[in-house]
Each structure stands twice: as structure tokens, then as C-alpha cells.
Amino acid sequence: MGGKQTSGLRKRGGIWNIEKQVLGRKLFESTGTSDLEAVELMLACRIEEVRQAQVFGARPKRLFREAATRYLEESMHLATIDK
């Protein structure tokens, strides 16, 4: 007997993805894992982050390294980025 699957989770190629709308904000990201229990915890954390931001105006803490990595990943197609 299978347990009830959490709404907003989809399995693609063995990896769980979050696809959910919370308080008017869309969450769409790969979890990078096939462990359903871990993914459900990740989703709960993301929902709480959105709720904190929406209700209290709290902003998540970010590391410079995370921001720089994201910028480089999103900008690799630009000619101004040295490869």
C-alpha cells in the first residue's frame, strides 16, 4: 500500500522536482534527489520561506558564493563572460 504523495511533487527521470504555487508565488526547482522523504522536507522548508517572506517580509540569507555561482550559470551565454 502506497502512502499519499505530497501535492506539488513530480518525479522525472528518477529525480523529484518541486512544481507548486504557494501564496501566489510559483516554486519550480529540481531537488537533485530520489528520496521522497527528503524531498517532502525540502518542500516544507521552501513553503515556510515563502510564507515568512509574504507575511513578515523576511528575506532569505544568501551567501556571496551562491549569488556568484548563480550569476555565472545564468550568464554563460553572454559574450562578455570569459569562458
N, C-alpha and C positions, 0 to 999 in steps of 0.2 A: 504494500500500500504506500503510495507516494504522498508526501506531505504537500500542503498547499504552497504553491510558488508565489513569491512576492511580486506584486504588480510593479511593472516598470523595468523588469529584468528580462533580457533576451540572450540566448546562447547562440553564438556564431562561431563556427569552426572550433568548438571546444572551449572558447573563451566567453565569459559573461560580459555583457555590455549593459550599461545603465541608460535607459530611454524613458524619462519620466518628466512630467511637468509638475512643479511644486510652487504654489503661491504665484502663479503667472510666469515663473521662470523655467525654461527648459533645461533639463540636465541630460546631456548626451556624452558619454565617455566610455572608453574601454577600461575594464578593471584589470586586465592582464592576468587573470587567474581563472581556473576552472572550479575553484572551491566555492560552492554555493553559500555556505555558512559565512565565509569571509566576505563575500560579495554583499550579502544582506547587511552585515555590519558597516561596510563601506557606504552603502546606500543610506542607511540610517544616519551616519555622520554627515553625509552631503545634505540630506534633508534638514538636519539640525543647523548646519551652516547657513543654508538659505533662510530658514526661519529666523535665526539670530540677526541676519543682515536685514531682513524685511521688517521685523518687529522692533528691534533695538538699534538698527543702524550699524551693527558691529561689522567690521571688515576683517577678513581672514589675514593672519600673519603670513607674509611671504618672505622667502629668502632671496637674496640677490641672485644667487646661483640659479634658482628655479626660473626667475624672470629672464635672466640672460639666456638660459637654455631654450626657453620657450620662444624668445625673440629670434634666436638663430634658426630654430627649426621652422618657424613661420616665414623667415626671410631668405632662405637658401636660394629661392628662385630669382632674387634680385641681382642685377649686375653689380651693384655697389658692395655686395658681400664677397670678400675674398674667400675662395674655396680652397 
